[in-house]
Amino acid sequence: MDEMNTDLDNTAYRTLKGYEIMENSQITYAMEDYLEMICRHANEKGYVRINSLASMLGVKPSSSSKMANNLRDLGFVEYEKYGVIKPTPKGWELGKYLLYRHDVLHRLFCLINRSEDELEQTEKVEHFINQKTLHNIVRLIALLEKL
């Protein structure tokens, strides 16, 4: 009984935090949310202000300011205290992908749930989908829309 060997013993299961550590990403899920919203708003106006960003995300302006500073330090946005926030070329590159990922997942969830608004579910899931899976979801949506 002590030498019981199952497939589970040889599988490298991890916690969510364990997978995050393995990925060693410089941007957190919260940073992704902020950058996505900054780019969404900047698509319309070219910039976003701290108070507007805070309002759109349902957080305090101090939280938005802190995150804008973090994103600036990583090279994703241009931001000076009391100024506007604008994505850098690096920020736009990632931001466009984040917006695309969001839109694809929202389309999928609306399609399979026969609804027009699956925002909450999209926001909860989007951080866990990699590019390969997203590509395959796009292919699946195309197939489902033909039915």
RACOR-V596574 format. One record per pair of residues at least 12 apart in sequence whose ideal C-beta (glycine too) atoms are under 6 Angstrom apart, sorted by the first residue. I is the first residue (numbers start at 0). J is the second residue. Records with the same first field share a line. If there is no record, write none. Layout:
I = J, J
//
This chain:
25 = 73
28 = 126
31 = 97
33 = 66
34 = 75, 94
35 = 97
36 = 55, 56
37 = 84, 86
38 = 86, 94, 98
41 = 86
46 = 83, 85
47 = 84
48 = 83
49 = 63, 64
67 = 84
74 = 87, 89
75 = 89, 90
76 = 90
100 = 125, 133
101 = 125
103 = 133, 136, 137
104 = 121, 125
105 = 117, 121
106 = 140
107 = 136, 140
108 = 120, 121
110 = 143
//
